[in-house]
Amino acid sequence: MEIVVITLKDLLQFKSEILEELKALMNKEGGQKESREWLKSSDVRELLKISPGTLQNLRMKGTLPYRKVGGSFYYRQEDILKMLNKNG
């Protein structure tokens, strides 16, 4: 079994790469999901590759602002990017 040491610099680089990919996806022209200002929960989970429970935790902790319309939750793309950039 090989031991791999991951440094803080490695993690920051990885975060940077993920943010760039997300920005590219969110700014892609012609894509319906990417061009909308507000995204449904399912779109956010797919974009961030997270579970429904993780998204619920982000809501409950106030990490990711949302709006509830009827029985659906909506999230602004701008707020998703701010959340991702907050720790960097």
N, C-alpha and C positions, 0 to 999 in steps of 0.2 A: 504494500500500500504506500503510495507516494504522498508525502505531506507537502501541501502548497501553502505558502504564507501570503496572505492578502494584506496589503498595507492600506492606510488611509488614502494615500495617493491613488491607489488602484480603485478604491471605492468611489472616490470623487470623479475619476475619469469615467467609470462605468455610469455613474449618475448623469454626467454630462452627455454621454452618448445616448442614453435613454431619453433625456429631455429633448435632444435634437431630433430624435426619431419621432417623438410625440408631437413636437412643433411642426415637423414636416407633414405628418398625417393630418393634423388639425388645420393646416394652412393649404392643403392640397386643393387645387381648383378642380371643379367639376364633380367632386364627391359630395353626395347629399349629406351624409352625416358630418363630414368635416367642415362644410360650409355653414352649418347652422350655428347660431349663437347659443342656443339652449339644447342640451342633450338629455335624453331619458336615462334612467338608471342602467338599463341594459346596454346602451351605447357606451356609458362611462366604464362599466365593468369590462366590456370588450376592449375598449381603448387601453385601460390600465392593466388589464389581465388580472382582475381581482374578483373575489367571490362576493355574493350578495351580503354576507356577514361583514366582510371587510368594509364594504361601502357603507353599510349601516353604522359601523363603528366610527367611520369618518364623519358621518352626519351627527351622531350622538355626542361626539367629543367637540363638535364645532370646528373641525379641521377643514371641512369642505362645505361652504355655504350651498343652500339649495332652496328651491321653492316647491311647495306641494300644491298641485292643481288636481282637484278631485282625489283620486287614489294614486296618482302618479307623482314621482319626484323628478324634478328637472334641475340641471346644473349648468352654469355658464362655463363655456370653454375658458374664458379669461380666469375664472376662479380656480379651475383645475390647474392651469399653468402657474398661477400664483402659489397654490398649495405645493406644487412640485418644486418650485424655486425657493420656497421659504427657508428650507434647511440648507441652502447653499450659499 
